[in-house]
Amino acid sequence: MKKSSLILALILPAAISAESKVRPGSLITDNMVLQENADARIYGTGDPGAKVTVTPSWDNKEYTTTIDRTGQWSLAVRTPDGSFTPCSITISDGDPITINNVLIGEVWLASGQSNMQMPLKGFPGCCTLGGYDEIASSRHEADRIRFYTVPLTQSYTPVDTVDAVWTIPSPETSPDYSALAWHFAKRMTDVLDVPVGIVSAAYGGAKVESWTPRDILETYPDVSLAPKDIEPMVHYHRPMLMYNAMFNPIKNYTYKGIIWYQGCSNVSTPETYADRLATMVKNWRDEISIGDIPFYAVEIAPYEYGDPSEKGKAPLLREAQWKAVEMIPNSGMISINDLVEPYERFNIHPANKEAVGKRLCDLALNKTYGKKQFPVESPRYKSHKFKDGAAWVAIDSPSDGICRNYAIEGFEVAGPDRVFHPADSVWLHWQTNEMVVSSKDVPNPVAVRYAWRDFLPGNLHAGNYLPLIPFRTDDWE
């Protein structure tokens, strides 16, 4: 990953002439997608006191406002049902500008760190499964999907613009698209039969504090915002700077919801993560100002952390992620402990982004769009007991029971010595929907865990083929 530069000045969108008096905001460009059936914000800058008129082609209605004394203007236009028919929007203060090839559909903000950023072309040394097949066929989605990718930038102060435009999928543009968001968008447009716009603002390695503003960070005793403390940090761990440079400029756009994949860089501090993620989400929703729009997250994948401050703490971070989801209204999360391969133990970027994107889209389809035919509830630990040298674990499976009863991986048991051993016998008791778990090395088990290590993929699924969420029955550290 290349080190990003700090933004010290506002950058105007390349598509707008420097001579224009009225200037649309960074996301108001050709090829954009506007949220359907919404009061979609159109905004920008211009001469204070000037009158701005916005006229969309779908209804030819004139919407007007006056540029305020700071040079800012914003208004809302009512959008129709989604359609693949391109529209245009004329913006004028007497000197008109036309935004062309506008689609109406569903708009989602995709953010987080490298597993959200990871492009279809992959990272050096980290392949994206099927990425180049998607790149080769991406032109087929040119009338259905649009991407706006925020460049990797940082700033000590909030900025209002970014140097980017909406792009149309093609083999030339799609290699840099977020692979996860691409598959999320493809599935969504297939099911809803409307265009999908993705605003991708992800920064590899970013902490939750990186996406949080100054006024909140100043209340965190372990965070210093002094440049002398921030500058020596590895660039992707710096607090606040991504919020200022990558979220602040896009917060005025109208979104249906947010998808989020982040947490690896906070593994060393799981005790603060849930509260800080919930606080960040509340701040983002307040800034976007559309209410509690959906927030859907991805549980961090299995990975063998090597740093002493992180080793052994990934299960606690996953636990904190689920706690955060319980704290955040209108939210949800998918588990992906089954979507890594054994050879990816030391690869923090698992190759299979298609399954993650589709699983995350199913969550949105079910919970936001009412498509209940798409399952979203993973099986969960319900209760346990110990009997005859085995742990009997009751599973709350919301869809057609458990679909695997042989070669089940991911369970461990421990005796009074608190040393966990891999289970060598796991079988499903059909009548009670209990997993009977035992190890010849633990004749008297007192605790059982599932997928409760930095890297311990599981393979137990419900009838809906969603994975059992990692759990532990003990509270040992």
C-alpha positions in Angstrom: 0.0 0.0 0.0 1.4 3.4 -0.9 1.6 6.0 1.8 -1.0 8.7 1.1 -0.3 12.4 1.2 -2.1 14.9 3.4 -4.6 17.2 1.8 -3.7 20.8 2.5 -6.0 22.4 0.0 -9.4 21.8 -1.5 -9.3 20.0 -4.9 -12.1 20.8 -7.4 -13.6 18.0 -9.4 -11.8 17.7 -12.7 -15.0 17.7 -14.7 -15.9 21.3 -13.6 -14.2 24.3 -15.1 -12.3 26.6 -12.8 -14.2 29.5 -14.4 -17.6 28.1 -13.4 -19.4 30.3 -10.8 -21.6 27.5 -9.5 -19.8 24.3 -8.8 -21.5 21.0 -7.9 -20.1 19.0 -5.0 -17.5 16.3 -5.6 -20.1 13.5 -6.0 -22.3 15.4 -8.3 -20.8 14.3 -11.6 -21.7 12.6 -14.8 -22.6 8.9 -14.4 -23.7 9.2 -10.8 -26.5 7.2 -9.2 -29.1 9.0 -7.1 -31.2 7.2 -4.4 -34.6 6.3 -5.7 -37.8 7.6 -4.1 -35.9 10.0 -1.9 -35.3 13.7 -1.4 -31.8 13.4 -2.9 -29.4 16.2 -2.0 -27.7 18.2 -4.8 -25.2 20.6 -3.4 -22.0 22.6 -4.2 -20.4 26.0 -4.0 -20.7 29.4 -5.7 -20.9 33.1 -5.3 -22.6 34.1 -2.0 -26.1 35.5 -2.6 -26.5 34.0 -6.1 -29.6 32.0 -6.9 -29.2 28.4 -8.0 -31.7 26.5 -10.0 -31.6 22.7 -10.3 -33.7 21.1 -13.0 -33.8 17.2 -13.3 -34.9 15.8 -16.6 -37.3 13.2 -15.1 -39.8 15.8 -14.1 -38.4 19.1 -15.4 -39.3 20.7 -12.1 -37.2 23.7 -11.0 -35.8 23.5 -7.5 -34.2 26.7 -6.3 -32.0 28.0 -3.4 -29.7 30.8 -2.6 -26.0 30.4 -2.0 -25.2 31.3 1.6 -22.6 33.7 2.8 -20.0 31.0 3.1 -20.4 30.1 -0.6 -22.3 26.8 0.1 -25.6 25.7 -1.4 -27.7 22.6 -1.0 -31.2 21.5 -2.0 -33.2 18.3 -2.3 -34.8 17.0 -5.5 -37.5 14.3 -5.3 -36.4 11.2 -7.2 -38.7 8.7 -8.9 -38.6 4.9 -8.9 -35.3 3.4 -10.0 -34.7 3.0 -13.7 -32.0 2.1 -16.2 -33.0 5.0 -18.4 -30.3 7.7 -18.1 -31.4 11.1 -16.9 -29.7 14.5 -16.7 -29.7 17.4 -14.2 -29.1 21.0 -15.1 -27.6 23.3 -12.5 -27.6 27.0 -13.1 -26.9 30.4 -11.6 -27.4 31.9 -15.0 -24.5 29.9 -16.5 -25.9 26.4 -16.7 -24.0 23.1 -16.2 -25.5 19.8 -17.1 -24.8 16.5 -15.3 -25.3 13.7 -17.8 -26.0 9.9 -17.7 -27.5 10.0 -14.3 -29.2 6.8 -13.1 -31.8 6.4 -10.3 -31.5 3.4 -8.0 -30.0 2.3 -4.7 -26.9 4.0 -3.3 -24.6 2.4 -0.6 -21.6 3.7 1.2 -18.8 1.1 1.5 -16.2 1.8 4.1 -13.6 0.3 6.5 -10.1 -1.0 5.9 -8.2 -3.2 3.5 -10.7 -6.0 3.1 -13.3 -3.5 2.0 -10.8 -1.7 -0.1 -9.3 -4.8 -1.7 -9.9 -4.4 -5.5 -10.9 -6.9 -8.1 -7.3 -7.0 -9.3 -6.1 -7.9 -5.8 -3.3 -6.6 -3.8 0.4 -7.5 -4.3 0.8 -11.0 -3.0 -3.0 -11.3 -2.2 -5.2 -12.6 -5.0 -8.9 -11.9 -5.4 -10.6 -15.1 -6.3 -12.2 -14.7 -9.7 -11.3 -11.0 -9.8 -10.0 -11.0 -13.4 -13.1 -12.9 -14.6 -15.2 -10.1 -13.1 -12.9 -7.5 -14.7 -13.3 -9.1 -18.1 -17.1 -9.2 -18.0 -17.6 -5.9 -16.1 -18.8 -4.0 -19.2 -22.0 -6.1 -18.9 -22.9 -4.1 -15.8 -22.3 -0.7 -17.5 -26.0 0.2 -17.4 -26.6 -1.2 -14.0 -23.7 -0.4 -11.6 -21.6 2.8 -11.0 -18.7 3.3 -8.7 -17.3 6.3 -6.9 -14.0 5.5 -5.3 -12.6 8.0 -2.8 -8.8 8.2 -3.1 -6.6 7.4 -0.1 -6.0 10.7 1.5 -5.6 12.3 4.9 -6.0 15.7 6.4 -5.6 17.3 9.9 -8.6 19.5 9.1 -12.0 18.6 7.5 -12.1 19.1 3.8 -15.1 19.4 1.5 -14.0 17.9 -1.8 -12.2 14.9 -3.2 -10.6 14.4 -6.6 -12.8 11.6 -8.0 -15.7 11.1 -10.4 -18.4 8.4 -10.8 -17.2 5.7 -13.3 -18.9 3.2 -15.5 -17.8 -0.5 -15.2 -15.4 -1.6 -17.9 -12.2 -3.6 -18.1 -10.4 -0.3 -17.9 -12.2 1.0 -14.8 -13.2 -2.0 -12.8 -9.8 -3.4 -11.7 -9.7 -0.9 -8.9 -13.2 -1.4 -7.7 -13.7 -2.8 -4.2 -14.3 -6.6 -4.9 -16.6 -7.0 -1.9 -18.7 -4.0 -2.9 -18.7 -5.1 -6.5 -20.3 -8.4 -5.6 -22.7 -6.7 -3.2 -23.8 -4.4 -6.0 -24.1 -7.1 -8.6 -26.4 -9.2 -6.4 -28.5 -6.2 -5.5 -29.1 -5.0 -9.0 -30.0 -8.6 -10.0 -32.6 -9.0 -7.3 -34.0 -5.5 -7.1 -33.7 -4.8 -10.9 -32.6 -1.2 -10.4 -29.2 0.5 -10.8 -26.8 0.4 -7.8 -24.3 3.1 -7.0 -21.4 2.4 -4.6 -19.4 5.1 -2.9 -16.3 3.4 -1.8 -14.3 5.1 1.0 -12.0 2.5 2.6 -8.4 2.8 3.7 -6.3 -0.3 4.3 -5.2 -0.6 7.9 -7.4 2.2 9.2 -8.6 2.0 12.8 -12.1 2.9 14.0 -10.4 6.0 15.5 -9.2 7.0 12.0 -12.8 7.5 10.9 -13.8 9.5 14.0 -13.8 13.3 14.3 -11.7 15.5 16.6 -14.4 16.4 19.1 -15.1 12.7 19.9 -11.4 11.6 19.9 -10.6 14.4 22.4 -12.6 12.4 24.9 -10.5 9.3 24.5 -7.6 9.3 27.0 -5.4 7.0 24.9 -5.6 9.2 21.7 -3.4 12.2 21.1 -4.2 14.5 18.2 -0.9 16.4 18.4 0.9 16.2 15.0 4.1 15.4 16.8 2.4 12.2 18.1 0.5 11.4 14.9 3.3 11.9 12.3 5.5 9.0 13.6 2.6 6.6 13.4 2.3 4.2 10.5 0.1 6.1 8.2 -2.9 3.8 8.3 -3.2 3.9 12.1 -3.4 7.7 12.4 -6.6 8.9 14.2 -9.1 11.4 12.6 -7.3 12.0 9.3 -9.4 9.6 7.2 -12.6 11.1 8.7 -11.5 14.6 7.6 -10.3 13.7 4.1 -12.4 10.8 3.1 -15.7 10.9 5.0 -16.3 14.6 5.5 -16.3 15.3 1.7 -18.9 12.6 1.0 -21.3 13.0 4.0 -23.8 15.2 2.2 -24.7 12.6 -0.5 -27.9 10.7 -0.1 -27.4 7.0 0.8 -29.7 4.1 1.5 -27.2 2.5 3.9 -23.6 1.8 4.9 -21.6 -1.5 4.6 -18.5 -1.8 6.8 -15.6 -4.2 7.0 -13.1 -3.1 9.6 -11.6 -4.2 12.9 -8.3 -6.0 12.3 -6.3 -2.9 13.2 -8.2 -2.6 16.6 -7.5 -6.2 17.6 -5.1 -5.2 20.3 -7.8 -3.1 22.1 -11.0 -5.1 21.9 -12.2 -3.7 25.3 -12.8 -0.3 23.7 -14.0 -1.3 20.2 -17.7 -1.8 20.7 -18.3 1.6 22.3 -16.1 3.3 19.7 -17.7 1.7 16.7 -21.2 2.5 18.0 -20.1 6.1 18.6 -18.6 6.4 15.1 -21.8 5.1 13.5 -23.9 7.5 15.5 -21.7 10.4 14.4 -21.8 9.3 10.7 -25.5 9.0 10.8 -25.8 12.5 12.4 -23.5 13.9 9.7 -25.4 12.2 6.8 -28.6 13.5 8.4 -31.1 10.9 7.0 -31.8 9.2 10.3 -30.7 5.7 11.4 -29.9 4.4 7.9 -28.9 0.7 7.8 -25.4 -0.2 9.0 -24.2 -3.7 8.0 -20.8 -5.1 9.1 -18.6 -8.0 8.4 -17.1 -10.1 11.2 -13.3 -10.1 10.8 -11.9 -13.2 9.2 -9.6 -15.8 10.8 -6.0 -14.7 10.7 -2.9 -15.6 12.7 -1.8 -12.4 14.3 1.9 -12.3 15.2 2.3 -9.1 17.1 2.5 -9.8 20.8 -0.1 -7.0 21.5 -2.6 -8.7 19.1 -1.9 -12.4 19.4 -4.9 -14.3 20.8 -7.2 -11.2 20.9 -9.0 -11.6 17.6 -11.8 -13.7 19.2 -12.3 -10.9 21.7 -12.5 -8.3 18.8 -15.1 -10.5 17.1 -17.1 -10.6 20.3 -16.8 -6.8 20.5 -18.1 -6.5 17.0 -21.3 -8.5 17.9 -21.7 -6.4 21.0 -21.5 -3.2 18.9 -24.2 -4.5 16.6 -26.4 -5.0 19.6 -25.7 -1.3 20.5 -26.3 0.1 17.1 -30.0 0.6 16.0 -30.9 -0.8 12.5 -27.7 -2.8 12.1 -26.6 -6.3 11.4 -23.5 -8.4 10.8 -22.5 -11.5 8.9 -20.1 -14.2 10.1 -17.4 -15.4 7.6 -15.3 -17.8 9.7 -16.0 -20.4 7.0 -14.8 -18.3 4.1 -11.0 -18.7 4.4 -8.7 -21.5 3.3 -6.0 -23.2 5.4 -3.2 -21.6 3.4 -4.6 -18.2 4.3 -3.5 -18.5 7.9 -1.0 -15.7 7.4 -2.9 -13.7 4.8 -5.1 -11.0 6.3 -6.8 -10.6 2.9 -8.8 -13.8 2.2 -9.3 -14.2 -1.6 -13.0 -15.1 -1.5 -14.7 -11.7 -1.6 -17.6 -12.9 -3.8 -19.2 -14.9 -1.0 -18.7 -12.1 1.5 -20.2 -9.5 -0.8 -23.2 -11.8 -1.6 -23.7 -12.7 2.1 -23.6 -9.0 3.0 -26.1 -8.2 0.2 -28.5 -10.9 1.4 -28.5 -9.2 4.8 -29.5 -5.9 3.2 -32.0 -7.6 0.9 -33.7 -9.2 3.9 -33.6 -6.5 6.5 -33.8 -3.3 4.4 -35.8 -4.4 1.3 -38.0 -7.1 2.9 -36.8 -9.9 0.7 -37.3 -12.6 3.4 -36.4 -15.4 1.0 -32.8 -14.5 1.5 -31.6 -16.1 4.8 -29.5 -13.9 7.2 -29.6 -15.5 10.6 -26.6 -17.6 11.4 -26.9 -20.4 13.9 -25.8 -19.4 17.4 -24.7 -21.0 20.7 -27.8 -21.4 22.9 -26.7 -23.4 26.0 -24.5 -26.3 27.0 -24.1 -29.1 29.5 -21.5 -31.7 30.3 -22.4 -35.4 30.3 -20.5 -38.6 30.0 -17.2 -36.9 29.2 -18.6 -34.7 26.5 -19.9 -31.2 26.0 -23.5 -31.2 24.8 -24.0 -27.8 23.0 -27.5 -26.7 22.1 -27.6 -24.7 18.8 -30.2 -22.1 18.1 -30.6 -22.7 14.4 -33.2 -20.4 12.7 -33.4 -22.3 9.4 -33.9 -26.0 8.9 -31.5 -27.3 11.6 -27.9 -28.2 11.0 -26.8 -29.4 7.6 -23.4 -31.0 8.5 -23.1 -34.1 10.7 -19.6 -35.4 9.7 -16.0 -34.0 9.7 -17.0 -31.0 11.7 -14.1 -28.7 12.4 -13.6 -25.7 14.8 -14.6 -27.1 18.2 -12.2 -27.3 21.2 -12.8 -28.5 24.7 -10.9 -27.9 28.0 -10.7 -29.5 31.4 -10.1 -28.0 34.8 -6.5 -27.2 33.7 -8.0 -24.6 31.2 -5.9 -26.1 28.3 -8.0 -26.4 25.1 -7.6 -29.4 22.8 -9.2 -29.9 19.4 -12.3 -32.0 19.5 -11.7 -35.4 17.9 -15.4 -36.4 18.0 -18.2 -34.0 17.1 -21.6 -35.4 16.1 -25.1 -34.0 15.9 -27.8 -35.4 18.2 -30.7 -35.0 15.8 -33.6 -35.2 18.3 -32.3 -32.3 20.4 -30.3 -30.3 17.9 -27.3 -30.6 20.1 -23.7 -31.0 19.1 -21.9 -33.7 21.2 -18.3 -32.6 21.5 -15.4 -34.5 23.0 -11.7 -35.1 23.0 -9.7 -38.1 24.1 -7.3 -35.7 25.8 -10.0 -34.1 28.0 -11.8 -36.8 30.0 -13.5 -34.2 32.2 -14.5 -31.2 30.0 -15.6 -28.0 31.7 -15.5 -25.6 28.8 -16.1 -25.7 25.0 -15.3 -23.2 22.3 -16.0 -22.9 18.6 -13.7 -21.0 16.2 -12.3 -19.2 19.2 -8.8 -18.5 18.1 -7.1 -15.9 15.9 -7.1 -18.5 13.1 -9.5 -21.4 13.5 -12.0 -21.6 10.6 -15.2 -23.5 11.3 -17.4 -25.5 8.9 -20.6 -26.0 10.8 -23.6 -24.5 8.9 -27.3 -24.2 9.4 -29.8 -25.5 6.8 -29.5 -22.0 5.2 -25.8 -22.6 4.8 -24.8 -19.7 7.1 -22.0 -20.5 9.6 -22.2 -21.0 13.3 -21.1 -17.8 15.0 -17.9 -18.2 17.1 -18.5 -18.7 20.8 -17.1 -19.7 24.1 -18.8 -21.1 27.2 -16.0 -19.8 29.6 -14.9 -16.3 30.5 -11.2 -17.0 30.7 -8.8 -14.6 29.2 
